Amino acid sequence: MSDTPTPRDPFAEARRKDGVLKCPFQGESVPMILRHADVRRAAKDWKTFSSDAPFRVPIPSEEDVRTMRQLPIETNPPEHTEYRNIVEPFFQRSKTPEVAGKVESLIKEKLDDATERESIEVVNEFALPIQSRALTYLLNVPESEADTWINWGIHVFKVDGALAKKGTALEDYLHAQLDRAASNPGEDFFSALTEAKFRGRSLTREEMMGFANLTFAGGRDTIIHSIASIVAYIAENPDTLDYLREDSKRIIHASEEFFRVFMPLTHIGRVCPVETDVQGAKVNPDGRVSLGWASANFDENVFERPEEIRLDRKPNPHISFGFGAHLCLGAPHARLIVRSLLKAMTDRISAVTVLSSTQHVEKEEKYQRPNGYDSLKVKLSTRG
């Protein structure tokens, strides 16, 4: 199944011509690696392209918005593997029938609520509550905690649209939760951090904060943008739900195609410990490069007619969840949410009508990329 091409790939020309695009970020010229094979190769070569760079893995870097190294993402093997093993059991909870059932019930509930209204704003009134409440199931904390997280808005590092400074509400909240867990441990994520061991010792508070910070910052707006983009796509392509209804197994392939095309994270940084040549671009020692996930997902050498959204695309070797050792811990959770959303919509929804929308556009000096929505108001019509 294919649809009208969507102009979501601002990197096509540079990818075909040079394979790299030098972009200024925060006064630093950062070569973006654009080709699928090159991005995957760099993602696995942690000695050349290091993640052992506190605050500098995200682009833009985050020295001004947090006080600790995020774990395990800002480390290299073997430390990365050992750190990852500490929290992976919680992120694998999405594969359990208990958590899957809770997420499915949550999305059905939110859809039922939405259909009873004249309209609903998808980003803040639908996607944000789903992401927040689903996270409580993953972390095994009371669902009421989601109310606090929802009040933070879409971006935990932003206040009224601007980057917050150190000492944000998120860090205050995490310290309070870790204090509570240390004095009265339970079966939740925060308690697990207070009881965890790394190489025979207890985690430091900074390490605990590093895990918790990434958990709340890493998968928040990414899931929210994914949900909004999918709802908008269904509105623009009304035959989608009929197509998926014909065979529920199609939902799996459709989900992966949505992850490929609507990749919320354009790229991620790496630091070169020594001078490095990146596709002809010189990177000085301690200089950064970026792995262009979004560009790689549109590489015409890997994906036939990549600008088309093909809900039956297979194989589909997208790298929206990263590649190599740093494969996203939250991938099973994201897949559960999106597949549950599509299943619930095929069961309950006949049509989606967009009433108003403001697309979120990532604007940088060398590219502009549509990436989710700042606002998406829709009306949901139910089946018979």
ABEGO torsion letter per residue (X at the ends): XBBBBBBABAAAAAAAAAGBBBBBBGGBBBBBBABAAAAAAAAABAAABBABBBGAABOBBAAAABABBBOAAABBOAAAAAAAAAAAAAAAAAABAAAAAAAAAAAAAAAAAAAABABBBAAAAAAAAAAAAAAAAAAGBBAAAAAAAAAAEABAABBGGBBBBBGBAAAAAAAAAAAAAAABBBABAAAAAAABBBGGBBBBAAAAAAAAAAAAAAAAAAAAAAAAAAAAAAAABAAAAAAAAABAAAAAAAAAAAAAAABABABBBBBBABBBBBGGBBBBBGBBBBBBAAAAAABAAABBGAABBBAABOBBABAAAEBEAABBAAAAAAAAAAAAAAAAAAAABABBBBABBBBBBBBBAABBBBBEBABBBBBBBBBX
